[in-house]
Amino acid sequence: MPPDPLATLRQVNSDLRSALIRLRPEQKHCSTIRPQDFSDMLGELVRAAECIRNLPTKREGSELEKEISEYRGNLEKLKQFLPDLHGRLLVERARLQSMQAHVATAAAWARASRKTL
């Protein structure tokens, strides 16, 4: 028996809402975002796409239409949110690379100092 489209879309919408809250800048530093967060989100998007693709063209039930509408709204929020998140992740990567270069320089200085002693 195929999964219930209404239940699937409800779960996807719930998971996407949670992801949008978890990944919001005021909720989480970029350094704590895991690759798994994006994998999970992508999995939900694929699951919803398959569900919607398999819906009959004639759909009855306002609940299903409501969930589809909410899903579209979540996609719009992601469309607005992801470029900002991408920018923040690039800034975090630059910060980490700078820190890594600083640590490498300090380690080289420490090795050179030991040789002169």
Residue pairs with C-beta under 8 A, 6 or more apart in sequence:
2 54
3 51
5 51
5 52
5 54
5 55
5 64
6 61
6 63
6 64
6 67
8 47
8 48
8 51
9 48
9 51
9 52
9 64
9 67
9 68
9 70
9 71
10 67
12 44
12 45
12 47
12 48
12 51
12 71
13 67
13 70
13 71
13 74
15 40
15 41
15 44
16 41
16 44
16 71
16 74
16 78
17 74
19 37
19 40
19 41
19 44
20 74
20 77
20 78
20 81
21 27
22 28
22 37
23 33
23 37
23 81
23 85
24 81
25 84
25 85
25 88
29 92
30 88
30 89
30 91
30 92
31 92
31 96
33 85
33 89
41 78
48 71
52 68
52 71
55 64
59 65
